[in-house]
């Protein structure tokens, strides 16, 4: 059970070692400007391997549970599926449902653990292989592997690495788990942090935060929902940035756009300033910030919001 590209390496590894009886993924969804129905990355891979694909709108209906029961799976592996598995599904396979989760549990239970780790300034994240229960990522852990978060990592780059780490760890863990060689480890409830599914509006930048926090926000929101602000009534996406000069808050209010040294485009923050590197104005192509400053010099001094 999986949907985005993050889940594909795990499915690929499973097909190399086990008989994959069925693949369950989210229904085709509108995508792109034309809003044409698009297949998930998992569905595309599954079809390329000739695997049976199931796409239920929900796992709740009794007929869907019975359809899954008829597959007679020994184990269900879940990676970024996008639906909650209730007890009726969790109890189907003899070895339970095993989740490939993109954090070092119990830190960052929930739907957006990679974005949450970057935004929080965590130095490490990783993968946890766990046996699912009815709670939110609260089941016992089978194995973990840590991965450093680099200073330029975005959610896109980190998820790509974690997807391969997760696939490798999964395929190392399953044989030992099936053989009864792993004792599942309960999570320390005193260390739990939770993240929710991101919404588009959460990409909006709060310029009252420090430059350090805003720079992390930009990386955490890349590629989706994207970090953005507004200028002159139009949306301005911040595609890439870095921490700029130290700035006295008394000199410039948070959110003011200005040019430093004739070439560095900066925005004053609640603490320090953020240097913009790549931006995209609504309805326009993405450009280097220096080109944006030359083309829209009249916006210098404007307040972003």
C-alpha positions in Angstrom: 0.0 0.0 0.0 1.6 3.2 -1.1 1.0 6.2 -3.4 3.9 8.7 -4.1 7.4 8.2 -5.4 8.6 7.7 -1.8 6.9 4.3 -1.8 8.3 3.1 -5.2 11.8 1.9 -4.0 10.1 -0.2 -1.3 7.7 -1.8 -3.8 10.6 -2.4 -6.2 12.6 -4.2 -3.5 9.6 -6.3 -2.5 9.1 -7.5 -6.1 12.7 -8.7 -6.2 12.4 -10.9 -3.1 8.7 -11.7 -2.6 5.5 -12.5 -4.5 3.6 -9.2 -4.4 0.0 -10.4 -4.5 -1.5 -6.9 -5.1 -0.7 -3.2 -4.9 -3.2 -0.8 -3.3 -2.8 2.9 -4.1 -4.9 6.0 -4.1 -7.4 6.6 -6.9 -6.2 8.6 -10.0 -6.4 12.3 -9.2 -6.5 15.5 -11.3 -3.0 17.0 -11.8 -1.3 19.8 -13.7 -2.9 22.8 -15.4 -5.2 20.7 -17.5 -6.4 18.8 -14.4 -6.2 15.5 -16.3 -6.4 12.4 -14.2 -2.9 11.1 -13.3 -1.8 7.8 -12.0 0.2 7.6 -8.7 3.9 6.8 -9.0 3.2 3.5 -7.3 0.5 2.6 -9.8 2.7 3.4 -12.7 5.5 1.2 -11.3 3.0 -1.6 -10.5 1.5 -1.6 -14.0 5.0 -1.7 -15.5 5.6 -5.0 -13.6 2.2 -6.4 -14.4 1.0 -6.4 -10.8 -2.7 -6.3 -9.9 -3.7 -2.8 -8.7 -6.5 -1.9 -6.4 -7.6 1.7 -5.9 -10.4 2.0 -3.3 -11.7 5.4 -2.4 -11.8 4.2 1.2 -10.7 1.1 3.1 -13.8 1.4 5.4 -16.5 -0.4 3.3 -17.0 -4.1 4.2 -16.7 -5.0 0.5 -13.3 -3.4 0.3 -12.1 -5.3 3.4 -13.4 -8.5 1.9 -11.6 -7.7 -1.4 -8.4 -7.3 0.6 -9.1 -10.5 2.5 -9.4 -12.4 -0.8 -5.8 -11.4 -1.7 -4.7 -13.7 1.2 -1.6 -11.6 1.9 0.8 -12.9 4.6 1.9 -9.3 5.2 0.9 -5.8 4.1 3.7 -3.3 3.7 2.6 0.4 3.9 4.6 3.4 2.7 3.0 6.8 2.4 -0.3 5.3 1.4 -2.5 8.3 2.3 -5.4 6.5 4.1 -5.8 5.3 7.6 -5.8 1.5 8.1 -8.5 0.5 10.6 -8.5 -2.6 12.7 -10.4 -4.7 10.2 -7.6 -4.2 7.7 -4.8 -4.4 10.2 -5.9 -7.8 11.4 -6.1 -9.3 7.9 -2.5 -10.6 7.4 -0.9 -13.2 9.7 2.2 -11.0 10.0 0.3 -7.8 10.4 0.8 -4.5 8.6 4.4 -3.1 8.4 5.0 0.6 7.9 8.0 2.3 6.3 7.9 5.7 8.2 10.1 8.7 7.3 11.3 9.7 10.8 13.0 8.3 13.9 9.9 7.4 15.9 8.5 8.5 18.3 9.6 11.9 16.9 7.3 13.1 14.1 4.4 10.8 14.0 2.0 11.8 11.3 1.7 12.7 7.7 4.5 15.1 7.0 7.5 13.9 9.1 10.2 15.0 6.6 8.9 18.6 6.3 8.4 18.8 10.0 12.0 17.7 10.8 13.5 20.3 8.4 11.3 23.1 9.7 12.2 22.3 13.3 15.9 22.4 12.5 16.5 18.8 13.4 20.0 17.6 12.6 19.0 14.0 12.2 16.0 12.1 10.9 15.7 8.6 9.4 13.5 5.6 8.8 11.5 3.5 11.2 10.1 0.1 10.2 7.2 -0.5 12.6 4.2 -2.9 13.0 1.1 -0.8 12.7 -1.7 -0.6 15.3 -4.9 1.5 15.5 -3.0 4.6 16.7 -1.2 7.2 14.7 2.2 5.7 14.0 2.2 4.4 17.5 3.0 0.8 16.9 6.0 -1.2 18.1 9.3 -0.6 16.2 11.2 -3.3 14.4 14.2 -1.4 13.1 15.5 2.2 12.6 18.2 3.9 10.6 19.4 7.5 11.0 20.2 10.0 8.3 21.7 13.4 8.7 19.8 16.5 7.4 22.1 18.6 5.3 22.1 22.4 5.4 20.7 22.6 1.9 18.3 19.6 2.1 14.7 20.2 1.0 11.8 17.9 1.6 12.3 16.7 -2.0 16.0 15.8 -1.6 15.6 14.3 1.8 12.6 12.2 0.9 14.4 10.9 -2.1 17.3 9.6 0.1 15.0 8.3 2.7 12.9 6.4 0.2 16.0 4.3 -0.7 17.1 4.0 2.9 13.6 2.8 3.8 13.6 0.2 1.0 16.9 -1.2 2.0 16.0 -1.3 5.7 12.6 -2.9 4.9 14.2 -5.7 2.9 16.8 -6.3 5.7 14.1 -6.3 8.4 11.4 -8.5 6.9 13.2 -11.8 6.8 14.3 -11.5 10.5 10.8 -10.4 11.5 9.2 -13.3 9.7 11.6 -15.7 11.3 10.8 -14.4 14.8 14.3 -13.0 15.3 13.1 -9.4 16.1 11.5 -8.4 19.4 9.3 -5.3 18.6 10.2 -2.3 20.7 7.5 -0.1 22.2 7.8 3.7 21.7 8.6 6.1 24.5 5.4 8.1 24.8 7.2 10.9 26.6 9.2 11.7 23.5 6.3 11.8 21.0 6.0 14.7 18.6 3.2 14.9 16.0 2.9 16.5 12.6 -0.2 16.9 10.5 -0.8 16.8 6.8 0.3 20.0 5.1 -2.2 22.3 3.6 -1.5 24.8 0.8 -1.8 27.9 2.9 0.9 26.6 5.3 3.4 27.5 2.6 2.9 31.2 3.4 5.9 32.9 5.0 5.7 34.7 8.3 8.3 37.4 8.1 8.1 38.0 11.8 10.1 34.8 12.3 13.9 34.8 12.3 15.8 34.5 9.0 17.0 31.1 10.2 13.4 29.9 10.7 12.2 31.3 7.4 15.1 29.7 5.5 14.2 26.3 7.0 10.6 26.9 6.1 11.5 27.5 2.5 13.3 24.2 2.4 10.6 22.3 4.3 7.9 23.5 1.9 9.8 22.4 -1.2 8.4 21.0 -3.4 4.9 21.2 -1.9 3.1 23.4 -1.0 5.9 25.7 -1.9 7.0 28.7 0.2 5.3 31.9 -0.9 4.5 35.5 0.1 2.7 38.3 -1.7 3.9 41.6 -3.2 1.9 44.2 -5.0 -1.2 42.0 -4.8 0.5 39.0 -6.5 1.9 35.8 -5.2 5.7 35.5 -5.0 7.1 32.0 -4.6 10.5 31.8 -2.9 12.1 28.8 -4.5 15.6 29.1 -3.0 17.1 31.3 -0.3 19.8 31.5 2.3 20.4 33.4 5.5 21.6 36.9 4.8 23.1 39.7 6.7 22.4 40.5 10.4 19.9 43.3 10.6 18.7 45.6 13.3 15.0 45.3 13.5 14.8 49.0 14.1 16.2 49.7 10.7 13.8 47.7 8.6 10.4 46.2 9.5 9.9 42.5 8.9 8.8 41.7 5.4 10.5 44.7 3.7 12.2 43.9 0.4 15.5 45.6 -0.3 18.7 45.4 -2.3 22.1 45.2 -0.6 25.3 46.0 -2.3 23.6 46.5 -5.6 23.0 42.8 -6.2 21.8 40.9 -3.1 18.0 40.8 -2.9 17.0 40.5 0.8 13.9 40.5 3.0 14.0 41.8 6.5 12.8 39.2 9.1 12.0 39.2 12.7 15.7 38.5 13.3 18.2 39.1 10.6 17.5 39.1 6.8 16.8 36.4 4.2 18.6 36.5 0.9 16.5 35.4 -2.0 18.2 33.3 -4.6 15.4 32.0 -6.9 11.9 33.4 -7.1 8.8 33.1 -9.2 6.2 35.9 -9.5 2.6 34.8 -10.2 2.1 34.2 -13.9 5.8 34.4 -14.7 8.7 32.0 -15.1 11.1 31.2 -12.2 14.2 33.5 -12.3 17.3 34.3 -10.3 16.6 36.9 -7.6 19.2 39.3 -9.2 17.2 39.2 -12.5 14.0 39.8 -10.6 15.5 42.8 -8.8 16.5 44.4 -12.2 13.1 43.7 -13.8 11.0 44.9 -10.9 13.1 47.6 -9.3 9.9 49.5 -8.5 9.0 46.8 -5.9 12.2 47.5 -3.8 11.1 48.8 -0.5 7.7 47.1 -0.7 6.3 45.1 2.2 5.8 41.4 1.5 2.9 39.7 3.2 
